[in-house]
Amino acid sequence: MSLLSLSHLTVRRGCCPVVDDVTLTVSGGEFVGLIGPNGAGKTTLLRAAMGLLPHDGQSSLAALPARLRARAAAFLPQSREIAWPVSVEALVELGRVPHPGAGAEADRQAVDRALARMGLQGYRGRIATALSGGEQARVLIARTLAQETPLLLADEPVAGLDPESQIRAMQVFAALAAEGRAVVASIHDLGLAARHCTRLVMLARGRLVADGAPAVVLTPDNLAEVFGVRAYFAQTPDGPVFQPLGVIR
Ligand SMILES: Nc1ncnc2c1ncn2[C@@H]1O[C@H](COP(=O)(O)OP(=O)(O)OP(=O)(O)O)[C@@H](O)[C@H]1O
């Protein structure tokens, strides 16, 4: 089932398109890694898809009334700012705002599930602003999980996490996809993307230049042309292994 449909999505900044005529569909079961160099348009694409930026073309999410959109998709922005010194539990509970009629017990269970998925049960009573940067990032992921939407859009969700937390977070996203939901996440770590995503969408200067399974997208030609790097990429008994090796321009 399609959970997100973008049709000729275009976002202009000044005269120039920074997202340029992007068409794609995301279905339940997919964990899509949105990849591309700095400035490629990943954040702009995610924000326009959520209806947070003026755009041309269509996004099925942006077309929804705000109340329905908040039940269709959760959004994790790139900015990790936590404004108020509230408890972790209270912050994660904010993910339940789009579900006013769910009831206290359903809300509590959703918060418990989100905290458990992110390994944060022991942090429930901690003040969120007094956590480390990586801990705060995990709490903010938990808040989006508590929203329990069919689709999660996340802007660099694993940036700044330690290796264990990165792998655990990627496994959580892959598990959501395996449950029939969908995740679209911008990711700079191509090794993590190659190992955990079911599909990669590669952007360059706002345009979609490759879309498919990691092995189809992370080709030597695409890596050279889009990222200016060469890399080692192999299927191993332990799964796909990707390591950038050097700069070639
Ligand atoms: N508010 C703005 N005004 C003008 N240009 C902007 C604005 N925000 C972003 N841009 C430009 O749009 C382009 C795409 O930016 P975007 O943040 O979407 O890239 P990105 O792929 O997410 O990059 P990064 O990996 O560095 O986070 C960049 O060239 C950027 O300079």
The ligand as an SDF file (V2000), in Angstrom:
LIG
                    3D

 31 33  0  0  0  0  0  0  0  0999 V2000
   16.4140   28.8530    3.7650 N   0  0  0  0  0  0  0  0  0  0  0  0
   17.1410   28.6860    2.6480 C   0  0  0  0  0  0  0  0  0  0  0  0
   17.3500   29.7060    1.7940 N   0  0  0  0  0  0  0  0  0  0  0  0
   18.0870   29.5290    0.6710 C   0  0  0  0  0  0  0  0  0  0  0  0
   18.6320   28.3560    0.3200 N   0  0  0  0  0  0  0  0  0  0  0  0
   18.4460   27.3220    1.1310 C   0  0  0  0  0  0  0  0  0  0  0  0
   17.6960   27.4140    2.3310 C   0  0  0  0  0  0  0  0  0  0  0  0
   17.6870   26.2060    2.9480 N   0  0  0  0  0  0  0  0  0  0  0  0
   18.4080   25.3880    2.1590 C   0  0  0  0  0  0  0  0  0  0  0  0
   18.8670   26.0490    1.0740 N   0  0  0  0  0  0  0  0  0  0  0  0
   19.6930   25.4970    0.0020 C   0  0  0  0  0  0  0  0  0  0  0  0
   18.9870   24.4060   -0.5610 O   0  0  0  0  0  0  0  0  0  0  0  0
   19.9120   23.3820   -0.9240 C   0  0  0  0  0  0  0  0  0  0  0  0
   19.4400   22.0810   -0.3000 C   0  0  0  0  0  0  0  0  0  0  0  0
   19.5550   22.1720    1.1080 O   0  0  0  0  0  0  0  0  0  0  0  0
   19.1570   20.9570    2.0530 P   0  0  0  0  0  0  0  0  0  0  0  0
   19.2740   21.4420    3.4570 O   0  0  0  0  0  0  0  0  0  0  0  0
   17.8720   20.4210    1.6050 O   0  0  0  0  0  0  0  0  0  0  0  0
   20.3160   19.9130    1.7030 O   0  0  0  0  0  0  0  0  0  0  0  0
   20.6730   18.5330    2.3960 P   0  0  0  0  0  0  0  0  0  0  0  0
   20.8170   17.5220    1.2980 O   0  0  0  0  0  0  0  0  0  0  0  0
   19.7190   18.2220    3.4930 O   0  0  0  0  0  0  0  0  0  0  0  0
   22.1050   18.8730    2.9790 O   0  0  0  0  0  0  0  0  0  0  0  0
   22.9080   18.3520    4.2940 P   0  0  0  0  0  0  0  0  0  0  0  0
   23.3380   16.9530    3.9940 O   0  0  0  0  0  0  0  0  0  0  0  0
   24.0670   19.2880    4.3550 O   0  0  0  0  0  0  0  0  0  0  0  0
   22.0050   18.4550    5.4920 O   0  0  0  0  0  0  0  0  0  0  0  0
   21.2820   23.8270   -0.4620 C   0  0  0  0  0  0  0  0  0  0  0  0
   21.9850   24.3380   -1.5740 O   0  0  0  0  0  0  0  0  0  0  0  0
   20.9940   24.9260    0.5250 C   0  0  0  0  0  0  0  0  0  0  0  0
   22.0260   25.8890    0.5130 O   0  0  0  0  0  0  0  0  0  0  0  0
  1  2  1  0
  2  3  1  0
  2  7  2  0
  3  4  2  0
  4  5  1  0
  5  6  2  0
  6  7  1  0
  6 10  1  0
  7  8  1  0
  8  9  2  0
  9 10  1  0
 10 11  1  0
 11 12  1  0
 11 30  1  0
 12 13  1  0
 13 14  1  0
 13 28  1  0
 14 15  1  0
 15 16  1  0
 16 17  2  0
 16 18  1  0
 16 19  1  0
 19 20  1  0
 20 21  2  0
 20 22  1  0
 20 23  1  0
 23 24  1  0
 24 25  2  0
 24 26  1  0
 24 27  1  0
 28 29  1  0
 28 30  1  0
 30 31  1  0
M  END
$$$$
